[in-house]
Amino acid sequence: MKNLYIAEKPSVAREFAKALSISGGSKDGYIESEDSIVTWCVGHLVTMSYPEEYDPALKKWSVETLPFLPEKFRYEVIDGVSKQFQIVKGLLNREDVSCIYVCTDSGREGEYIYRLVDQMAEVPDTKEKRRVWIDSQTEEEILRGIREAKDLHEYDNLCASAYLRAKEDYLMGINFSRVLTLKYSYQVKSYLGKDRCVISVGRVMTCVLGMIVRREREIRQFVKTPFYRVIGNVALADGTFEAEWKSVEGTKYFQSLLLYKENGFKEEKDANQLIEELSRPEPVMAVIDKVEKKKENKNAPLLYNLAELQNDCSRLFKISPDETLKIVQELYEKKMVTYPRTDARVLSTAVSKEIYKNISGLQNIPSMKEYAGKILESGSYKGIAKTRYVNDKQITDHYAIIPTGQGLGAFNSLNDTARKVYEIIVRRFLSIFYPPAVYQKLALTLNRNGEKLFANFKVLVEPGYLPITVYSFGKQKEDEESKYSKEMVDAAMQLKKGMQLPIRNFEVKEGETSPPKRYSSGTLILAMENAGQLIEDEELRAQIKGSGIGTSATRAEIIKKLVNNKYLDLNKKTQIITPTLMGEMIHDVVAFSIKSLLNPELTASWEKGLSYVAEGTITEEEYMQKLEAFIRQRTEAVKGLNNQYNLRNCFDYAAQFYKKPVKDSKSTSRKKTSNQNKKQ
């Protein structure tokens, strides 16, 4: 009897064969030895059938046939990979195969890929089926995964959530796209002068479109407000430092209507009036009211999950989330990094005990040799399990993306971008074994004529982990120590309460309120991870718990689809994302009909529901009942609307912000007819 190992793709299957020392001849679609067989899918082999497979009449889109909610879903083999499916089906059902090891990617989608094949191939339950769950494709990890493989049924809840995710996207996509196209496509296509228009919507992609359009409209509607700050240039040692005036309780301008905010006036003349008051009498001296000195430790950031990595790659290298995922997937398949589609930013306790192996291997990379060597020499890795970088409770399927320390023979074959992506993963990983960066902070409160001026110094005392981090790519912010001379910093640290300092002059600095920033491809990924909120502060992001919009495995593909549909524009040089006119029009159609699709919190709640199914908290039936009720209610509501022509004003509003104003196809055709009549 033989064991059958089924992987998600040929390259992975070859790694399993190599780890298992299966040296048998390579057949058409599989590798076989005396006691083992290794075969593979080619991504998805099976997909959900279109409505016309249920009833040919459903091929024609009609409001009478909506909502489409089949009692039993149908599936079919994908045409282009039917040959491989037949090979896999035959192997799964071979009489001499006693145990099937499922080796597809360790996650919801990988589970779905195999279960569909198992279902379509009608593999009997009498065969033993075991699930291999691994975090990297190193030989050691593959063998561990096979050795510790669990009964496939232990993953039935994950399987249920995978089927539900597919059914949800399928039902929302088909029902909402059809009903909105039937209801509103004439208005959209006539406005754009197109022959046809399919309004494509979905659970996740429409929500993301809404985030982009809302942000763009916030920027358009934003009105800059100027304000005027008063700055004193205070002499110290061989230079000057800035002290900013602020209105605080007990001072003349506290809560004055002249102020825009506590440190700025609405009118420049009022700021100049204050300067006159502060400049008399001479000499212009300020008394130190308060001195606060403290050291601040800044720890290395948490490890990369996919969203964080995609954001950094967008920011540093100007590559899209989709491209980042392709690169890190390639690194995973070359055994260089661990599983990429992860939401966790920490290590497991088990992995932390063996982490020295990962560090040791990195000594073979010239640029990392010194850093890895110091970690091993100091033994700093030994206490990592007691730090914030190891937390089993924050891991669901996989721990953070880290280098394996293996597969380094492929390092020189990587292209320049892939090498950079790998290097920032390595640097982020090694940095957690270094001490924190230490800053000396000094806060001064100065008193001049009863008014208060405030100054802050922040000086890097010990660099700690900083030299090894991503800042090596030239993105480090200027530290205070480079802003001021050593003599000036030393003098500042000697300041005490009651001392007097001369103020050379005062000046007015004009500022203005800033509009919201447009999303980049990276910050959009972060916003999706945090249910529509763009939380740029890393520590705050780490505290946010709950499901986001989409998953780490799907977010890049969603953005790519919106760009391909021409609903969004992605600037490849800057990675800034903006809506197209069509995207804004589709947004307005949805806002007029199924507005809840634009709600990030609602979309995140669906994703959270899927995680509840995977955990066994709710049943598949409960989730399906809520899903069908939502689709039925929203579809019927759209069918009863009569608001198509009210969209014209929304379209006109959006169109004014685009270079080429659009015209009705009717008016265009009337012009052509008129011109032809003139010629005749």
SVG drawing of the C-alpha trace seen along z (x, -y; Angstrom):
<svg xmlns="http://www.w3.org/2000/svg" viewBox="-41 -98 72 100">
<polyline fill="none" stroke="black" stroke-width="0.4" points="0.0,0.0 1.1,-3.5 0.9,-7.0 -0.3,-9.8 0.9,-13.4 -1.0,-16.1 0.5,-19.6 -1.0,-22.9 1.5,-23.3 4.2,-21.3 7.2,-23.2 5.9,-22.5 5.3,-18.8 8.9,-18.5 10.1,-19.9 8.0,-17.2 9.4,-14.5 12.9,-15.7 12.3,-15.8 10.8,-12.3 13.6,-11.0 11.1,-9.9 13.4,-9.1 11.0,-7.3 10.5,-8.3 8.5,-11.4 5.2,-10.4 2.7,-12.6 1.3,-14.7 2.9,-12.9 6.1,-11.3 6.0,-7.7 8.3,-5.4 7.8,-1.9 5.9,-3.2 4.9,-6.8 3.2,-9.0 3.5,-12.8 1.0,-14.7 -0.2,-18.3 -3.0,-20.7 -2.3,-23.6 -3.9,-26.1 -7.6,-25.6 -8.8,-22.6 -12.5,-23.0 -14.7,-26.1 -18.4,-27.0 -20.7,-26.7 -22.4,-29.7 -26.2,-30.0 -26.8,-28.8 -25.5,-25.4 -28.5,-25.2 -31.0,-26.4 -30.1,-27.5 -32.7,-30.3 -30.5,-31.9 -27.9,-32.8 -30.0,-35.8 -30.0,-38.5 -33.5,-39.3 -34.8,-40.8 -37.5,-38.1 -34.9,-35.4 -33.3,-37.3 -32.3,-36.7 -30.5,-33.5 -30.1,-31.4 -29.6,-27.7 -30.5,-25.0 -27.5,-23.0 -24.4,-24.5 -22.9,-23.0 -19.2,-22.7 -17.2,-21.9 -13.7,-21.1 -11.9,-24.1 -11.5,-23.5 -7.8,-24.5 -6.7,-22.0 -9.1,-19.1 -6.2,-16.8 -4.4,-17.3 -7.7,-16.9 -8.3,-13.5 -4.8,-12.4 -5.3,-13.5 -8.7,-11.9 -7.3,-8.6 -4.5,-8.7 -6.8,-9.6 -9.1,-6.6 -6.3,-4.1 -6.9,-0.9 -3.2,-0.8 -3.4,-4.3 -4.2,-3.8 -3.4,-7.2 -3.8,-10.7 -1.6,-13.5 -3.1,-16.9 -0.2,-19.3 -1.9,-22.3 -1.1,-25.7 -1.7,-25.8 -4.7,-28.2 -8.3,-28.6 -7.8,-28.8 -5.5,-25.9 -8.0,-23.8 -10.7,-24.9 -8.6,-23.9 -8.2,-20.3 -11.7,-19.8 -13.2,-20.7 -11.0,-18.2 -11.9,-15.5 -15.6,-16.3 -15.5,-16.2 -13.3,-13.1 -15.7,-11.4 -12.9,-10.0 -14.3,-7.5 -14.2,-8.3 -12.8,-4.9 -9.4,-6.2 -7.3,-7.7 -6.8,-11.5 -4.3,-13.5 -3.6,-17.3 0.0,-18.6 0.3,-22.0 3.7,-23.7 5.2,-27.2 8.0,-26.9 9.2,-24.6 12.5,-23.6 13.1,-19.9 13.0,-19.9 9.6,-21.6 8.1,-19.4 9.1,-16.3 7.8,-17.7 4.5,-18.5 4.1,-15.0 5.1,-13.4 2.6,-15.5 -0.2,-15.5 -3.6,-15.5 -6.8,-13.8 -8.3,-15.9 -11.6,-16.1 -10.0,-18.3 -10.0,-21.0 -13.7,-20.6 -14.6,-24.0 -11.9,-25.7 -13.2,-23.9 -16.8,-25.1 -15.6,-28.8 -13.7,-28.3 -16.9,-27.1 -18.9,-29.9 -16.4,-32.6 -16.7,-31.3 -20.5,-31.1 -20.7,-34.6 -18.6,-36.2 -20.4,-34.2 -23.9,-35.0 -23.2,-38.7 -21.3,-39.1 -23.9,-37.5 -27.1,-38.9 -25.9,-42.4 -23.9,-42.8 -26.9,-41.6 -29.6,-43.6 -27.6,-46.8 -26.6,-46.3 -30.2,-45.7 -31.4,-48.7 -28.6,-51.3 -26.4,-50.3 -28.3,-52.4 -27.6,-55.6 -23.9,-54.8 -23.2,-53.7 -25.2,-56.6 -23.3,-59.1 -20.0,-57.6 -20.9,-57.1 -20.3,-53.4 -22.1,-50.6 -22.4,-48.4 -21.6,-48.5 -21.6,-45.8 -21.7,-47.1 -19.4,-44.8 -19.7,-44.8 -18.6,-42.5 -18.5,-42.1 -14.9,-43.4 -14.1,-45.2 -17.1,-47.6 -16.2,-48.5 -12.6,-49.3 -13.9,-51.4 -16.0,-53.3 -13.0,-54.0 -11.1,-55.5 -14.0,-57.6 -14.8,-59.0 -11.2,-59.9 -11.0,-61.7 -14.1,-63.7 -12.9,-64.6 -9.8,-66.1 -11.9,-68.0 -14.1,-69.5 -11.3,-70.4 -10.7,-74.1 -7.3,-75.1 -7.3,-77.3 -4.1,-79.4 -2.9,-80.0 0.0,-81.9 2.5,-80.6 4.9,-82.6 8.4,-81.2 11.2,-82.4 14.8,-81.7 16.6,-81.0 20.4,-81.4 22.4,-78.5 26.1,-77.6 27.1,-78.1 23.6,-78.2 19.9,-78.7 16.9,-76.5 13.2,-77.1 10.7,-77.6 7.1,-77.8 4.5,-80.0 1.3,-78.3 -1.7,-79.7 -2.1,-77.9 -4.4,-78.4 -3.5,-81.6 -2.1,-83.5 -3.6,-86.4 -4.7,-84.6 -6.1,-81.4 -9.2,-80.3 -9.2,-83.7 -11.4,-84.0 -8.4,-85.3 -6.8,-81.8 -7.3,-79.1 -5.8,-76.7 -3.7,-76.9 -0.4,-77.6 -1.8,-79.7 -3.7,-82.9 -6.3,-83.3 -4.9,-86.6 -1.2,-87.4 -1.7,-90.9 -2.5,-89.3 0.6,-87.2 2.7,-90.3 0.9,-92.1 2.0,-89.3 5.6,-89.5 5.6,-93.3 4.4,-92.4 7.1,-89.7 9.9,-91.9 9.7,-94.6 11.5,-95.5 15.0,-94.7 17.1,-92.7 14.8,-89.9 15.4,-87.1 13.2,-84.1 13.2,-82.3 13.1,-78.5 9.9,-77.5 10.2,-73.8 12.8,-71.2 11.8,-67.6 14.5,-65.1 13.9,-61.4 15.3,-58.6 13.0,-56.8 13.5,-53.3 12.2,-52.4 12.0,-48.7 12.4,-47.2 9.0,-46.9 7.0,-43.7 7.8,-41.2 6.3,-41.4 2.9,-40.0 1.9,-40.3 0.0,-43.6 3.0,-45.3 5.4,-43.9 3.2,-45.1 3.0,-48.6 6.8,-48.9 7.4,-47.6 5.0,-50.1 6.6,-52.9 10.3,-52.0 10.4,-50.3 7.2,-51.6 5.9,-48.2 2.2,-47.1 0.9,-44.7 0.2,-42.2 3.9,-42.3 5.1,-42.1 2.9,-39.0 4.3,-37.4 7.9,-38.1 7.4,-36.8 5.6,-33.7 8.7,-33.1 10.9,-33.5 8.7,-31.0 8.9,-28.4 12.7,-28.9 12.7,-28.0 14.1,-31.4 11.1,-32.7 8.2,-31.2 4.6,-31.2 3.7,-34.6 -0.1,-34.8 -0.2,-35.5 -1.8,-38.1 0.4,-37.4 3.4,-39.6 4.9,-37.4 6.6,-34.0 5.3,-30.9 6.9,-29.6 7.9,-26.4 9.7,-28.2 11.4,-30.6 13.2,-27.6 14.8,-26.7 15.3,-30.3 19.1,-30.1 19.0,-27.9 17.4,-30.7 20.0,-33.2 22.9,-30.8 22.0,-30.4 21.9,-34.1 25.6,-34.3 26.0,-33.1 24.7,-36.5 27.6,-38.9 25.6,-42.0 24.0,-40.2 27.0,-38.1 28.1,-40.7 24.7,-41.2 23.8,-37.5 27.2,-36.8 26.8,-39.3 23.4,-37.9 24.8,-34.4 27.8,-35.6 25.9,-37.6 23.2,-34.9 20.4,-37.5 18.2,-35.1 17.9,-32.9 15.5,-35.2 13.3,-36.0 10.4,-33.8 9.9,-36.2 9.5,-39.2 6.6,-40.8 7.8,-39.1 6.6,-35.7 2.9,-35.2 1.0,-32.0 -2.4,-33.7 -1.8,-36.1 -1.3,-33.3 -4.2,-31.6 -2.8,-29.7 0.8,-30.9 3.4,-33.0 5.1,-36.1 7.1,-36.1 10.7,-35.4 13.8,-34.2 14.4,-30.4 18.2,-30.7 18.0,-28.2 17.7,-28.2 20.5,-30.9 21.9,-29.3 19.1,-31.1 20.0,-34.5 22.3,-35.5 19.7,-34.4 17.1,-36.9 16.4,-40.0 17.2,-43.4 13.7,-44.0 13.3,-40.5 16.6,-40.8 15.5,-44.1 12.3,-42.5 14.2,-39.6 16.6,-41.9 14.0,-44.0 12.5,-40.7 15.9,-39.6 16.6,-43.0 13.3,-43.2 13.8,-39.7 17.4,-40.3 16.5,-43.6 14.3,-42.0 17.4,-40.4 19.1,-43.8 18.6,-46.2 16.2,-49.1 17.3,-52.5 17.7,-54.9 16.8,-58.6 17.4,-61.4 14.4,-63.7 14.4,-67.2 11.3,-69.3 11.6,-73.0 8.9,-75.5 10.1,-79.1 8.4,-82.2 8.6,-85.6 6.4,-88.4 4.0,-85.8 3.6,-84.0 4.8,-80.4 7.2,-79.1 7.9,-75.4 10.9,-73.5 11.8,-69.9 15.0,-68.1 15.2,-64.4 18.7,-63.0 19.7,-59.5 22.0,-58.2 22.3,-54.5 21.3,-53.4 20.4,-49.8 18.6,-48.0 18.4,-51.0 21.5,-50.4 20.1,-47.0 16.6,-48.1 14.9,-49.1 16.2,-52.6 19.4,-51.5 17.5,-52.3 17.9,-56.0 14.4,-56.6 15.5,-57.4 14.1,-60.6 16.7,-63.2 17.6,-62.9 18.0,-65.8 21.7,-65.0 22.3,-65.8 20.2,-69.0 22.2,-70.5 25.9,-70.6 27.4,-68.4 28.2,-71.6 24.6,-72.8 23.2,-69.4 25.6,-69.2 24.6,-72.7 20.9,-71.9 21.3,-68.9 22.7,-71.2 19.8,-73.6 17.9,-73.9 14.8,-75.6 15.3,-79.4 18.0,-79.9 17.7,-82.7 18.2,-82.3 18.5,-85.2 16.0,-85.2 17.6,-86.6 14.3,-87.3 10.7,-86.3 9.2,-85.4 5.8,-84.5 5.5,-81.2 2.5,-80.7 1.0,-77.2 -2.2,-75.8 -4.4,-72.8 -3.7,-69.8 -6.2,-67.8 -6.4,-64.0 -3.7,-62.0 -4.6,-59.9 -4.1,-56.2 -1.1,-54.5 -1.3,-50.8 0.5,-50.1 -1.6,-52.3 -4.8,-51.0 -3.7,-47.4 -3.2,-48.7 -6.6,-50.4 -8.2,-47.2 -6.6,-45.2 -8.0,-47.7 -11.6,-47.7 -11.4,-51.0 -9.2,-53.0 -5.8,-54.2 -3.8,-53.7 -0.2,-54.6 1.1,-54.3 2.6,-50.9 2.0,-50.5 -1.6,-51.5 -2.1,-49.0 -0.7,-46.3 -3.4,-47.0 -6.3,-46.8 -8.0,-43.5 -10.7,-42.2 -11.2,-41.2 -10.4,-43.5 -11.7,-43.8 -10.8,-40.7 -7.8,-38.6 -4.0,-38.8 -4.3,-36.4 -7.0,-38.3 -6.4,-42.1 -3.8,-42.6 -6.0,-40.7 -9.0,-42.9 -7.0,-46.1 -5.7,-44.6 -9.2,-43.7 -10.5,-47.3 -7.6,-48.7 -8.3,-46.1 -12.0,-47.1 -10.9,-50.7 -12.6,-51.7 -9.3,-52.8 -6.1,-54.3 -2.8,-53.1 0.2,-55.4 3.1,-52.9 5.8,-55.4 4.2,-56.7 1.8,-53.8 -0.9,-56.5 -4.4,-55.3 -7.3,-57.5 -10.7,-56.7 -11.6,-57.0 -14.8,-58.7 -16.4,-55.3 -15.3,-54.2 -17.1,-57.3 -20.2,-56.6 -20.3,-52.9 -19.8,-54.2 -22.8,-56.5 -25.0,-53.7 -24.2,-51.6 -24.8,-54.5 -28.3,-54.9 -29.2,-51.2 -27.2,-49.0 -25.4,-51.5 -24.3,-49.0 -21.9,-47.4 -19.8,-50.6 -19.6,-50.1 -16.2,-48.8 -17.5,-47.8 -20.3,-45.6 -17.8,-44.0 -15.4,-43.3 -18.3,-41.7 -18.9,-39.2 -15.2,-38.3 -15.4,-38.0 -18.4,-35.7 -16.3,-33.4 -13.6,-33.3 -16.4,-32.3 -17.3,-29.4 -13.6,-28.4 -13.5,-28.4 -16.7,-26.5 -18.5,-29.3 -21.4,-29.4 -22.5,-26.8 -22.4,-26.8 -26.2,-26.8 -26.5,-29.8 -24.1,-31.8 -25.9,-30.8 -29.3,-31.8 -28.0,-35.3 -26.3,-35.5 -29.3,-34.5 -31.6,-36.8 -29.2,-39.8 -29.0,-39.0 -32.8,-38.5 -33.7,-41.7 -31.2,-43.9 -32.0,-42.5 -35.8,-42.9 -35.2,-46.4 -33.3,-47.4 -35.9,-45.9 -38.5,-48.2 -36.4,-51.4 -37.3,-54.1 -34.3,-56.5 -32.3,-55.9 -32.6,-59.4 -31.6,-61.0 -28.1,-59.8 -27.4,-62.4 -26.5,-65.2 -24.1,-62.8 -22.4,-61.9 -22.2,-65.6 -20.5,-66.4 -17.9,-63.7 -17.3,-64.5 -16.2,-68.1 -13.0,-66.8 -11.8,-64.9 -9.8,-66.4 -12.1,-65.2 -15.7,-66.0 -18.1,-63.3 -21.2,-63.8 -24.4,-61.8 -24.2,-59.3 -27.6,-60.7 -26.3,-64.2 -23.2,-62.9 -25.4,-61.0 -27.6,-64.1 -24.5,-66.1 -23.4,-63.5 -26.8,-63.5 -26.9,-67.3 -23.5,-67.5 -24.5,-64.9 -27.7,-66.8 -25.6,-70.0 -23.3,-68.2 -26.2,-66.9"/>
</svg>
